[in-house]
Amino acid sequence: MTEPLTESEVKRFHQNGYVVPDYALPVETINTLNSALEETIDLNPLVRPEHLVSAHIDRLNDEGVRGHSAWLELAQHPEILDRIEQLIGPDIILWGCQVFCKPASDGMEVPMHQDGHYWPIQPLATCTAWIAIDDSNVGNGCLRVVPGSHTGQRYYEHSKSDRENLVLNQHVDDSRIDLDDAVDIELHPGQFSLHDVFLIHGSNPNTSGKRRAGVAIRYMPATSHFNRSLYETSEGSGYLVNFATRPLWLLRGKDRGNNNFQIGH
Ligand SMILES: O=C(O)CCC(=O)C(=O)O
């Protein structure tokens, strides 16, 4: 059987900390996601569209966002899961999802950062699928990554910023990292990138006339434990997250990390 990710794609993921598979979700799926995006934005008039945290929870969630079932359906898409499985193994938990929609002309910057500093996963492991709903390119603030920065699973120093027009209030500030090494991940609608939790990434503001919407879906191997008491709620990144009541979904395989799948459902 041929695997969805080629050997060379898997190798690139492990070497660089990310990969863009040679695959795109069908146009109909993207049309559905476009409608879901408009509905999610309409449901949340007071939330910045870059801050649609836990949008996959189809109710007013405990992070103050009204979600939509389309994001949960997307998270279960077999073409995405098959590729995730190749990277993190057969036991897969969905634990997070955030819509990052940067409106035309005033889309916020996501400072370059490492995920996971406030994620309650032990041992820390997650692969994020970042799915493009719009064309995402240098002009409208596509995802940027520092290839290889995940190597050795190191935590890099971060500094806080008081600027208000940021999606996150912290950025990597460590002499071991040269942000000039960052590369842009340009995607067409339906394409997605997969990145490791230790990879340094972010994106520039969107000052163009074109919206840049994408959704990040977080998968952890079910061999890790989602420790709800580690940081129950946190505003450590500049906006509320609530890990104490965050629902988990075992999407494939078996739980091997003593995780709780009742809470939050
Ligand atoms: O959408 C972006 O520009 C940033 C996404 C991000 O930081 C993430 O997926 O963790």
The ligand as a Gaussian input file, in Angstrom:
#p B3LYP/6-31G(d) Opt

LIG

0 1
 O       -2.015000      31.481000      11.466000
 C       -0.954000      31.978000      11.807000
 O       -0.459000      32.899000      11.204000
 C       -0.207000      31.440000      13.014000
 C       -0.589000      30.054000      13.387000
 C        0.055000      29.565000      14.626000
 O        0.714000      30.268000      15.338000
 C       -0.109000      28.161000      14.972000
 O       -0.654000      27.382000      14.201000
 O        0.336000      27.774000      16.058000

